[in-house]
């Protein structure tokens, strides 16, 4: 009995680890020497694209105060990647704006108490006027004090509103001194380190490497032969085998090619349209360290 059980387990393992017939058929078509299909040069690119992270400090630029990540680190969306040099200054401005609001609110509370008193005095003197118990000048003085305290309350309300708006601006400027990850992904390249000023190249480049695309530069004359859902065969120098991909998007813009063939007689001013293919999941681990690498693409009919 134990021998039969072991043999059954081996048979099941072999069955479930073999590729299905459709995959075998596609790989066989890729390996065939037929000239059918559309050939193109392409490049490996993350589905998320490579994102260049920079600062939001305006044209004057910004200097990196502290860097929290290294190349190849995995980060989550919202993680703080770096702090800029003016962080302390902006934080102090936020604290100053917050303190000013507290002072104004305390003054408004005191003025509110004075306003309540002046209102009572104003109403009391108005009620005594018919009996001539108080002079007109006293009544006018109480009325003026009441109106003045009311104006002061309105002024404090306006000043508090303005201070709150200034606080929002200061908080936004403080937030701009923190560079955060816009997506979940991997740090591909760091351009500036602590103490360096961020230039046109930005602070770093990152991408989500969990899904990879192949961007094929298809000649404009061949585009009519390409459809969403078609299978693409991806090959390149040094690849152990051919990878499969599926056409997902057809571009809209016709432009000059970015990728040139190494053949000196090839046309280097072709007009192409970018076609995006979704690379098979099993290829991600093999190719995630080869972003922007040039590959050869054959889109099967």
Order of alpha helices (4+ residues) and beta strands (2+ residues): alpha-alpha-beta-beta-beta-beta-beta-alpha-alpha-beta-beta-beta-beta-beta-beta-beta-beta-alpha-beta
